[in-house]
Amino acid sequence: MDFFSTQNILVHIPLGAGGYDLSWIEAVGTLAGLLCIWLASLEKVINYPFGLVNVTLFAVIFFQIQLYASLLLQLFFFVANIYGWYAWSRQTSDNQAALKIRWLPLPKAMTWALVCVVAIALMTRFIDPVFAFLTRIAVWLMNAVGLNVAMPQLQPDAFPFWDASMMVLSIVAMVLMTRKYVENWLLWVVIDIISVMIFARQGVYAMALEYVILTLIALNGSRLWIKSAREQGSHALSSQ
């Protein structure tokens, strides 16, 4: 069967009601995502190729299950991974990494916090029309390149506040990671904990278990990056 098909099942996981069929594409995409996050926690530039594999395969999955707004979000993450790869690879004249792990300066931290609060509030209120709009854009783009895609039937979001929080915080965390700010890991911890709760509530225990692992990696990343920032003389929420 086609590797890129979600119907190409690797293994049936006996978790939850009826279990969970893990496809090859989801398994490889998830593994690439785990490696990406783990390597990023170690400040390894090689994390970005794995990130590109992860978002590409997940975009293909979202296309097949008609989550076109989520597909567009993967395109954003694809561009962010390209930029992060470039930014992390830059070196000074003495062959040192140009970007250093550090904390956000206080004014920037307050600005990002305000952006998150406002964006989450707006997304919570308008998440259904926003995702419908993004889905229409995605359908139009795919039809423009000859894919002949129909507009799917959209259902109201089951967890508008939590979904809005995960979307906004994921975008902010990705941006902060490309700039090597410690706070990105603190946001990933929050995002992963929310994900565990939502997936467990929906009975998707395999996904919940995956995000438990991601939570542990994010906690370790927080520890390592806080230590690195301290060693390099960066102070939490400094005004520098």
C-alpha distance (Angstrom), angle and dihedral (degrees) to the residues before:
residue distance angle dihedral
M1 . . .
D2 3.80 . .
F3 3.82 111.3 .
F4 3.82 90.3 -143.5
S5 3.81 93.6 55.9
T6 3.79 117.8 101.5
Q7 3.82 85.8 -145.5
N8 3.81 90.9 67.1
I9 3.81 96.2 94.8
L10 3.80 120.3 -157.6
V11 3.79 98.5 -176.5
H12 3.79 141.3 -13.5
I13 3.81 110.1 -124.7
P14 3.83 112.4 -152.4
L15 3.80 96.1 -140.7
G16 3.78 125.8 123.7
A17 3.78 128.2 -7.6
G18 3.80 107.0 -19.7
G19 3.79 93.4 -7.5
Y20 3.79 126.5 -107.9
D21 3.83 128.8 -80.0
L22 3.80 108.1 -141.9
S23 3.80 111.9 -157.1
W24 3.80 124.5 -149.2
I25 3.80 92.8 -114.8
E26 3.81 92.6 50.8
A27 3.81 91.8 45.8
V28 3.82 93.6 51.1
G29 3.81 92.3 41.9
T30 3.80 91.6 49.7
L31 3.82 92.6 47.0
A32 3.82 89.9 50.0
G33 3.80 89.1 50.1
L34 3.80 92.8 50.4
L35 3.81 91.2 48.8
C36 3.81 90.3 47.3
I37 3.81 93.1 53.7
W38 3.82 93.4 42.5
L39 3.81 93.5 49.9
A40 3.80 91.1 44.9
S41 3.81 89.1 54.8
L42 3.82 86.7 56.8
E43 3.85 90.1 48.7
K44 3.81 92.2 -116.0
V45 3.81 115.4 156.9
I46 3.82 88.7 -150.1
N47 3.83 87.0 76.3
Y48 3.80 90.2 82.3
P49 3.83 98.6 66.1
F50 3.80 87.9 53.3
G51 3.80 88.7 48.0
L52 3.80 90.3 53.8
V53 3.81 91.1 51.3
N54 3.81 90.1 48.5
V55 3.82 97.2 51.4
T56 3.82 92.8 41.0
L57 3.80 93.9 53.6
F58 3.81 92.0 42.7
A59 3.81 89.4 51.2
V60 3.82 88.1 55.0
I61 3.82 89.9 49.4
F62 3.81 92.6 49.5
F63 3.80 89.2 49.2
Q64 3.79 91.1 54.9
I65 3.79 95.0 46.9
Q66 3.82 91.2 43.1
L67 3.82 98.2 -116.6
Y68 3.78 92.6 140.7
A69 3.81 97.2 163.2
S70 3.82 88.6 55.7
L71 3.81 87.8 48.1
L72 3.81 89.8 57.6
L73 3.80 89.1 50.1
Q74 3.81 88.7 56.2
L75 3.81 88.4 54.3
F76 3.81 88.3 56.6
F77 3.80 90.3 50.0
F78 3.81 89.5 48.5
V79 3.82 90.9 56.5
A80 3.82 90.6 43.7
N81 3.81 90.4 53.0
I82 3.81 90.8 51.3
Y83 3.81 90.5 50.5
G84 3.81 92.6 44.5
W85 3.81 90.9 51.2
Y86 3.80 89.2 52.9
A87 3.82 94.9 44.1
W88 3.81 94.7 47.1
S89 3.81 91.9 46.4
R90 3.81 95.8 55.5
Q91 3.79 114.2 109.2
T92 3.78 136.5 -165.2
S93 3.80 123.1 -121.3
D94 3.82 90.0 -88.5
N95 3.83 92.1 54.5
Q96 3.79 95.0 -103.5
A97 3.80 123.0 136.8
A98 3.79 108.5 -89.9
L99 3.82 92.0 -145.8
K100 3.80 118.2 62.8
I101 3.79 127.9 -165.4
R102 3.79 108.3 -101.9
W103 3.78 145.3 146.0
L104 3.77 122.8 -95.7
P105 3.81 112.9 -98.2
L106 3.81 111.0 -109.0
P107 3.85 97.1 -106.7
K108 3.82 91.5 50.1
A109 3.80 91.7 45.6
M110 3.80 91.4 52.4
T111 3.81 90.9 46.9
W112 3.81 92.7 50.8
A113 3.82 90.6 46.4
L114 3.80 90.6 52.7
V115 3.82 91.2 46.9
C116 3.82 90.3 51.7
V117 3.81 93.9 48.9
V118 3.81 94.0 48.1
A119 3.82 94.5 42.1
I120 3.82 93.0 48.3
A121 3.81 91.4 48.4
L122 3.82 91.9 50.1
M123 3.81 93.8 43.6
T124 3.81 91.3 49.1
R125 3.80 90.1 53.3
F126 3.80 96.7 42.6
I127 3.82 104.4 23.9
D128 3.81 95.4 120.6
P129 3.84 96.9 51.1
V130 3.83 90.7 39.9
F131 3.81 92.6 54.2
A132 3.80 90.4 43.2
F133 3.81 89.0 53.0
L134 3.82 92.4 47.4
T135 3.81 89.8 47.1
R136 3.81 91.4 52.7
I137 3.82 89.8 50.3
A138 3.81 91.0 49.7
V139 3.81 92.1 47.9
W140 3.81 90.9 48.7
L141 3.82 92.0 49.5
M142 3.80 93.3 48.1
N143 3.80 92.0 47.5
A144 3.80 88.9 48.4
V145 3.82 89.1 60.6
G146 3.80 92.3 47.2
L147 3.82 102.9 -99.6
N148 3.83 94.4 128.3
V149 3.81 95.9 -141.8
A150 3.81 123.3 177.2
M151 3.79 123.2 -140.2
P152 3.82 107.0 -102.0
Q153 3.80 126.0 -131.9
L154 3.80 105.6 -98.0
Q155 3.79 122.6 -148.1
P156 3.83 125.8 -155.9
D157 3.79 113.1 -92.3
A158 3.82 111.6 -96.2
F159 3.81 94.6 -151.5
P160 3.84 107.2 25.6
F161 3.82 97.7 168.1
W162 3.79 95.5 44.6
D163 3.81 94.1 42.8
A164 3.80 90.5 47.9
S165 3.81 90.2 49.3
M166 3.80 92.9 50.0
M167 3.80 93.1 47.7
V168 3.81 96.1 47.8
L169 3.81 95.7 40.8
S170 3.83 91.8 46.4
I171 3.80 91.3 55.0
V172 3.81 92.4 46.8
A173 3.82 92.8 44.6
M174 3.81 91.1 51.3
V175 3.81 91.8 50.5
L176 3.81 91.6 48.5
M177 3.81 91.3 47.9
T178 3.81 91.7 55.5
R179 3.83 87.1 56.3
K180 3.84 93.8 44.5
Y181 3.79 96.9 -118.2
V182 3.82 114.5 161.3
E183 3.81 91.6 -136.7
N184 3.79 91.3 72.7
W185 3.80 89.8 75.2
L186 3.80 92.7 49.5
L187 3.80 88.5 54.4
W188 3.81 92.2 47.5
V189 3.82 89.2 53.7
V190 3.82 89.9 54.4
I191 3.82 92.3 44.8
D192 3.81 93.4 49.1
I193 3.82 93.6 48.0
I194 3.82 90.3 51.3
S195 3.81 89.0 48.6
V196 3.81 92.4 51.8
M197 3.80 91.0 51.9
I198 3.81 94.9 47.3
F199 3.81 95.9 45.5
A200 3.81 91.8 46.1
R201 3.82 89.6 48.8
Q202 3.80 89.7 52.3
G203 3.80 91.8 47.9
V204 3.81 94.3 -114.8
Y205 3.79 93.3 133.2
A206 3.82 96.7 166.1
M207 3.82 90.1 59.5
A208 3.81 90.1 43.9
L209 3.82 89.7 53.9
E210 3.81 90.5 49.7
Y211 3.79 90.6 54.5
V212 3.80 91.6 47.8
I213 3.82 85.9 60.4
L214 3.81 90.6 46.5
T215 3.82 89.4 50.8
L216 3.80 90.7 54.8
I217 3.81 91.2 48.3
A218 3.82 90.9 48.9
L219 3.82 91.0 49.5
N220 3.80 89.5 51.3
G221 3.81 89.9 46.7
S222 3.81 89.5 52.3
R223 3.79 90.5 51.6
L224 3.80 94.6 47.6
W225 3.80 95.6 44.8
I226 3.82 93.9 45.9
K227 3.81 88.1 52.4
S228 3.82 91.7 47.7
A229 3.82 92.5 47.8
R230 3.80 89.9 50.3
E231 3.80 91.9 49.8
Q232 3.80 90.7 50.4
G233 3.79 92.0 51.2
S234 3.82 97.6 -108.5
H235 3.80 113.0 143.4
A236 3.76 125.2 -152.6
L237 3.80 112.9 -93.6
S238 3.80 92.2 -7.5
S239 3.78 119.7 171.3
Q240 3.77 93.9 -127.0
